[in-house]
Amino acid sequence: MNAAISPPELPRACTFVAEDWVKLAHHWYPVALSRGVAPGPTCATLLDAPLVIYRVGAQTIVADDLCPHRGVPLSLGRHDEGGIVCAYHGLRFGENGRCNRIPAQPNAPIPANLRLRTYPAVERYGLIWTSLRPVEALQLDVPEMPYWDDPAFQQIVCPFIDIHGFAGRQMEGFLDVAHFGFVHAATFGDPANTAVPRYVPQTTENGFEVEYRSTVGNYPIGVHERGRAGFEWLRHFRVHLPFTATLTVHFPNDGRLVIMNAASPVSARRTRLFAPIARNFDRDLPVQDVYDFNRRVFEEDKAIIESQKPECLPLDPSFEAHIAADRSSITYRRGLRDMGFSRFFIS
């Protein structure tokens, strides 16, 4: 542990290098589906920190999953109209994480230190986002998702997917355009069309973006015979460092499909992937079909991510070999390196 960081600053059994954890804690990550917190309690883990999420009144509260009285996880408790109730002594915590009921002494003043350590909470794209730093200390806002608020688009919030791997590895796989015909040959990839045309990433304020044009379709196999003859598919990636990206796929007839890849780092070895979707076509089809196809695609990636060695993402460019099709990967690693993360961006 770095001597410059006080012990309470880091979670117990932290799997990150201390300096990396502190940098990561300044960013926003999704920790739950909005529809999954009604009213709660819902438990989650972010950067090795156990959290509890609940609703009271008009507020959504994200807090340490720990009762400040005797250290019992609040996720073991229950929820009533006034807040979240600890399973040990029945203390209840309501708005702003303040204790509003002590059953053992109902008429006595409530001590000021009986309140939860809370974190900022924002609901966007059907997800609850938080950061382990106060709002005033945050460096960036919640990443943007194109077309989400456009009334011509359908909003679909897919169930999350748990991956036993590092968020950086998952993000790099989402950005990779050379694996479609191999990893996704059973869903949308074409093993007979694996050449990667040249593309050039462009740096942005929060990361980078890249337009990738090819004849590889994005329809599920068996639909429209893999695509449309002569159609050039445009995939527009926008990366918001460290672990969020959106992909806008341009379909025939001005169709647009937007997928957000929000890799929430449970730890340095586990990732909870959230993937909201917006599209302006096939709006009458069952949402469950979208859930199922999306999961199949991400499960194909998951199998690769969980097999990679080292488990971490090497930021030293000499550690792994590279090919020309890796321009997005190289730009992604450079961006993380420029943010000051450790050489092996760690597990």
C-alpha positions as CSV (number, residue, x, y, z in Angstrom):
1,M,0.0,0.0,0.0
2,N,1.3,3.5,-0.8
3,A,2.2,5.4,2.3
4,A,0.7,8.6,0.9
5,I,-2.8,7.0,0.9
6,S,-4.4,6.6,4.3
7,P,-5.8,3.1,5.0
8,P,-9.5,4.2,5.0
9,E,-9.1,5.5,1.5
10,L,-8.8,2.0,-0.1
11,P,-11.3,-0.9,0.2
12,R,-10.3,-3.9,2.2
13,A,-8.5,-6.5,0.1
14,C,-8.1,-4.0,-2.7
15,T,-7.0,-5.8,-5.9
16,F,-5.7,-2.6,-7.6
17,V,-2.4,-0.8,-7.2
18,A,-3.2,2.0,-4.8
19,E,-2.4,4.8,-7.3
20,D,-4.6,3.2,-10.0
21,W,-7.5,2.8,-7.6
22,V,-7.4,6.5,-6.6
23,K,-7.4,7.6,-10.3
24,L,-10.2,5.2,-11.2
25,A,-12.3,6.4,-8.2
26,H,-12.7,9.8,-9.9
27,H,-14.8,8.5,-12.7
28,W,-18.4,7.5,-13.2
29,Y,-19.5,3.8,-13.5
30,P,-22.9,2.1,-13.7
31,V,-23.6,-0.2,-10.7
32,A,-27.2,-1.3,-11.2
33,L,-30.2,-1.3,-13.6
34,S,-32.7,1.3,-12.7
35,R,-35.5,-1.2,-12.9
36,G,-33.6,-3.5,-10.4
37,V,-33.8,-1.0,-7.5
38,A,-37.4,-0.7,-6.6
39,P,-37.0,0.2,-3.8
40,G,-34.2,-2.0,-2.6
41,P,-31.9,-2.8,-0.9
42,T,-29.7,-3.8,-3.9
43,C,-26.0,-4.7,-3.3
44,A,-23.2,-4.0,-5.8
45,T,-19.4,-3.8,-5.8
46,L,-17.4,-1.1,-7.5
47,L,-13.6,-1.1,-7.4
48,D,-13.6,-3.6,-4.6
49,A,-15.9,-1.4,-2.5
50,P,-19.2,-3.1,-1.4
51,L,-22.2,-0.7,-2.0
52,V,-25.9,-0.7,-1.2
53,I,-28.4,1.0,-3.3
54,Y,-31.9,2.0,-2.2
55,R,-34.7,4.5,-2.9
56,V,-36.5,6.7,-0.4
57,G,-38.9,9.4,-1.5
58,A,-37.5,11.0,-4.7
59,Q,-33.9,10.0,-3.9
60,T,-31.8,7.2,-5.0
61,I,-29.1,6.5,-2.5
62,V,-25.7,4.8,-3.1
63,A,-23.7,4.1,0.0
64,D,-21.2,1.9,1.6
65,D,-22.8,-1.4,2.4
66,L,-22.1,-1.1,6.1
67,C,-24.1,0.0,9.1
68,P,-22.0,2.6,11.0
69,H,-23.4,1.2,14.3
70,R,-21.9,-2.3,14.4
71,G,-20.6,-2.9,10.9
72,V,-23.3,-5.2,9.5
73,P,-24.0,-5.1,5.7
74,L,-27.2,-3.1,5.1
75,S,-27.9,-5.3,2.1
76,L,-28.9,-8.0,4.7
77,G,-31.7,-5.8,5.9
78,R,-35.0,-4.7,4.5
79,H,-36.7,-1.6,3.2
80,D,-39.7,0.2,4.4
81,E,-41.3,3.5,3.5
82,G,-38.8,5.4,5.5
83,G,-35.6,3.9,4.2
84,I,-33.3,0.9,4.7
85,V,-33.4,-1.1,8.0
86,C,-30.4,-2.8,9.4
87,A,-30.9,-6.5,10.2
88,Y,-28.9,-6.3,13.5
89,H,-30.6,-3.6,15.6
90,G,-33.2,-2.1,13.2
91,L,-31.6,1.3,12.7
92,R,-33.1,2.9,9.7
93,F,-31.4,5.1,7.2
94,G,-33.4,7.4,4.9
95,E,-32.8,10.5,2.8
96,N,-29.1,11.5,2.4
97,G,-28.1,8.3,4.3
98,R,-29.1,9.8,7.6
99,C,-30.4,7.6,10.4
100,N,-34.0,8.4,11.2
101,R,-35.0,5.7,13.6
102,I,-33.4,3.8,16.5
103,P,-35.8,1.2,17.9
104,A,-33.9,0.7,21.1
105,Q,-34.2,4.4,22.1
106,P,-37.1,5.8,20.1
107,N,-37.4,9.1,22.0
108,A,-33.7,10.0,22.3
109,P,-31.8,12.3,19.9
110,I,-30.1,10.6,17.0
111,P,-26.3,11.0,17.0
112,A,-25.0,13.0,14.1
113,N,-22.4,10.4,13.2
114,L,-25.2,7.8,12.6
115,R,-25.2,8.3,8.8
116,L,-24.0,6.4,5.9
117,R,-21.1,7.3,3.7
118,T,-22.9,8.1,0.5
119,Y,-21.8,8.6,-3.1
120,P,-23.2,10.6,-6.0
121,A,-26.0,8.9,-7.9
122,V,-27.2,9.7,-11.4
123,E,-29.8,7.7,-13.4
124,R,-29.1,7.7,-17.1
125,Y,-29.8,5.2,-20.0
126,G,-31.8,3.0,-17.6
127,L,-28.7,2.6,-15.3
128,I,-27.7,4.0,-11.9
129,W,-24.3,5.5,-12.1
130,T,-22.0,6.5,-9.3
131,S,-18.4,7.5,-8.4
132,L,-16.4,6.8,-5.3
133,R,-15.6,10.5,-5.0
134,P,-17.8,13.5,-4.1
135,V,-19.4,15.3,-7.0
136,E,-17.2,18.4,-6.6
137,A,-14.1,16.1,-7.0
138,L,-15.2,14.4,-10.2
139,Q,-13.1,15.0,-13.3
140,L,-15.7,14.0,-15.9
141,D,-19.4,13.7,-16.4
142,V,-21.4,10.5,-17.1
143,P,-20.4,9.4,-20.7
144,E,-22.8,10.4,-23.5
145,M,-24.9,8.0,-25.5
146,P,-26.0,9.1,-29.0
147,Y,-29.7,9.1,-29.8
148,W,-30.8,7.9,-26.4
149,D,-33.2,10.9,-26.0
150,D,-34.3,10.9,-29.7
151,P,-38.1,10.0,-29.8
152,A,-37.5,8.2,-33.1
153,F,-35.4,5.6,-31.2
154,Q,-36.4,2.7,-29.0
155,Q,-34.5,2.4,-25.7
156,I,-33.6,-1.1,-24.6
157,V,-31.8,-1.8,-21.3
158,C,-30.3,-5.3,-21.5
159,P,-29.6,-7.4,-18.4
160,F,-26.0,-7.0,-17.2
161,I,-23.4,-9.7,-17.8
162,D,-20.7,-10.7,-15.3
163,I,-17.2,-11.4,-16.6
164,H,-14.4,-13.0,-14.7
165,G,-11.8,-10.7,-16.3
166,F,-10.5,-7.2,-16.2
167,A,-12.5,-4.2,-17.5
168,G,-9.7,-3.1,-19.7
169,R,-9.5,-6.4,-21.5
170,Q,-13.3,-6.3,-22.1
171,M,-13.1,-2.8,-23.4
172,E,-10.3,-3.6,-25.8
173,G,-12.3,-6.6,-27.1
174,F,-15.3,-4.4,-27.8
175,L,-13.2,-2.0,-29.8
176,D,-11.5,-4.8,-31.8
177,V,-12.6,-5.1,-35.4
178,A,-10.4,-8.0,-36.5
179,H,-12.2,-10.7,-34.5
180,F,-15.7,-10.7,-36.0
181,G,-15.2,-13.6,-38.4
182,F,-13.6,-15.8,-35.7
183,V,-15.2,-15.1,-32.3
184,H,-18.6,-14.1,-33.7
185,A,-18.9,-16.6,-36.6
186,A,-22.0,-18.1,-34.9
187,T,-23.8,-14.7,-34.5
188,F,-23.0,-12.0,-37.1
189,G,-19.4,-12.5,-38.2
190,D,-18.4,-13.7,-41.7
191,P,-15.4,-16.1,-41.7
192,A,-15.1,-15.4,-45.5
193,N,-14.7,-11.7,-44.9
194,T,-11.9,-11.1,-42.3
195,A,-9.7,-8.4,-44.0
196,V,-9.6,-5.2,-41.9
197,P,-9.6,-2.0,-44.1
198,R,-7.4,0.8,-42.8
199,Y,-8.9,3.1,-40.2
200,V,-7.5,6.0,-38.1
201,P,-8.5,6.8,-34.6
202,Q,-8.9,10.5,-33.7
203,T,-8.2,11.8,-30.2
204,T,-11.0,13.5,-28.3
205,E,-11.3,15.4,-25.0
206,N,-12.4,12.2,-23.1
207,G,-10.7,9.5,-25.2
208,F,-10.9,8.9,-28.9
209,E,-13.3,8.1,-31.7
210,V,-12.9,6.1,-34.9
211,E,-15.0,5.4,-38.0
212,Y,-14.6,1.9,-39.4
213,R,-16.0,1.1,-42.8
214,S,-16.3,-2.4,-44.2
215,T,-18.6,-4.9,-46.0
216,V,-19.0,-7.0,-42.8
217,G,-22.7,-6.9,-42.0
218,N,-24.3,-6.5,-38.6
219,Y,-27.4,-8.5,-39.1
220,P,-27.7,-11.8,-37.2
221,I,-26.8,-14.8,-39.3
222,G,-29.7,-15.9,-41.4
223,V,-31.2,-12.5,-41.6
224,H,-30.9,-10.6,-45.0
225,E,-28.2,-13.1,-46.0
226,R,-25.6,-11.5,-43.7
227,G,-26.2,-8.0,-45.1
228,R,-27.0,-6.1,-48.3
229,A,-24.9,-6.6,-51.4
230,G,-22.7,-3.6,-52.1
231,F,-23.6,-1.9,-48.9
232,E,-20.7,-0.3,-46.9
233,W,-21.3,-0.6,-43.2
234,L,-20.1,2.2,-41.0
235,R,-19.2,1.5,-37.4
236,H,-18.6,4.7,-35.4
237,F,-16.8,4.0,-32.0
238,R,-16.6,6.7,-29.3
239,V,-14.4,5.9,-26.4
240,H,-14.8,7.6,-23.0
241,L,-11.8,6.6,-20.9
242,P,-11.3,4.5,-18.9
243,F,-14.0,1.9,-19.4
244,T,-17.0,3.2,-21.5
245,A,-17.6,3.2,-25.2
246,T,-20.5,3.6,-27.6
247,L,-20.8,2.0,-31.0
248,T,-23.1,3.4,-33.6
249,V,-23.7,1.1,-36.5
250,H,-25.2,2.6,-39.7
251,F,-27.7,0.1,-41.2
252,P,-29.3,0.2,-44.7
253,N,-32.3,2.6,-45.1
254,D,-30.8,5.1,-42.6
255,G,-31.1,2.6,-39.7
256,R,-29.1,3.3,-36.7
257,L,-28.1,0.9,-33.9
258,V,-26.3,2.3,-30.8
259,I,-24.7,0.1,-28.2
260,M,-23.1,1.4,-25.1
261,N,-20.4,-0.8,-23.6
262,A,-20.1,0.3,-20.0
263,A,-17.6,-2.0,-18.3
264,S,-18.0,-1.5,-14.5
265,P,-14.9,-2.7,-12.6
266,V,-16.1,-4.9,-9.7
267,S,-12.5,-5.6,-9.0
268,A,-9.3,-5.9,-11.1
269,R,-10.4,-9.4,-11.9
270,R,-14.2,-9.1,-12.3
271,T,-16.3,-6.8,-14.5
272,R,-20.0,-6.2,-14.6
273,L,-20.9,-5.2,-18.2
274,F,-23.9,-3.0,-18.8
275,A,-25.1,-2.5,-22.4
276,P,-28.1,-0.2,-23.1
277,I,-29.2,-0.1,-26.7
278,A,-31.0,2.5,-28.9
279,R,-32.3,1.8,-32.4
280,N,-34.7,3.4,-34.9
281,F,-35.7,0.2,-36.7
282,D,-37.5,-3.1,-35.8
283,R,-39.2,-1.3,-33.0
284,D,-42.1,-3.7,-33.1
285,L,-40.0,-6.8,-32.5
286,P,-39.9,-8.5,-29.0
287,V,-37.4,-6.9,-26.7
288,Q,-36.5,-10.4,-25.4
289,D,-35.1,-11.2,-28.8
290,V,-32.7,-8.2,-28.4
291,Y,-31.7,-9.4,-24.9
292,D,-31.0,-12.9,-26.2
293,F,-28.9,-11.9,-29.3
294,N,-27.0,-9.3,-27.3
295,R,-26.1,-11.9,-24.7
296,R,-25.0,-14.4,-27.3
297,V,-22.6,-11.9,-28.8
298,F,-21.2,-10.8,-25.4
299,E,-20.9,-14.4,-24.2
300,E,-18.7,-15.1,-27.2
301,D,-16.4,-12.2,-26.2
302,K,-16.6,-13.3,-22.5
303,A,-15.1,-16.7,-23.3
304,I,-12.1,-15.0,-24.9
305,I,-11.6,-12.4,-22.2
306,E,-11.7,-14.9,-19.4
307,S,-9.0,-17.0,-21.1
308,Q,-6.5,-14.1,-21.7
309,K,-3.1,-14.0,-20.0
310,P,-2.0,-11.9,-18.4
311,E,-5.4,-11.1,-16.9
312,C,-4.5,-7.4,-16.7
313,L,-4.0,-5.1,-19.6
314,P,-0.3,-4.4,-20.4
315,L,0.2,-0.8,-21.1
316,D,3.9,-1.2,-22.0
317,P,3.8,-1.5,-25.8
318,S,6.7,-3.9,-25.8
319,F,4.9,-6.5,-23.7
320,E,2.6,-7.9,-26.5
321,A,3.0,-7.9,-30.3
322,H,0.7,-5.7,-32.5
323,I,-0.7,-5.7,-36.0
324,A,-2.0,-2.9,-38.1
325,A,-5.6,-3.8,-37.3
326,D,-4.9,-3.0,-33.6
327,R,-5.0,0.8,-34.1
328,S,-7.9,1.2,-31.7
329,S,-6.3,-1.1,-29.1
330,I,-3.0,0.7,-29.3
331,T,-4.8,4.1,-29.0
332,Y,-6.8,2.8,-26.0
333,R,-3.7,1.6,-24.2
334,R,-1.9,4.9,-25.0
335,G,-4.9,6.8,-23.5
336,L,-4.8,4.8,-20.3
337,R,-1.0,5.2,-20.1
338,D,-1.3,9.0,-20.6
339,M,-3.8,9.1,-17.7
340,G,-1.0,7.8,-15.5
341,F,-2.1,4.2,-14.9
342,S,0.5,1.6,-14.0
343,R,2.6,-0.2,-16.5
344,F,0.6,-3.5,-16.3
345,F,-2.7,-1.9,-15.3
346,I,-3.1,-4.3,-12.7
347,S,-4.5,-7.5,-11.3
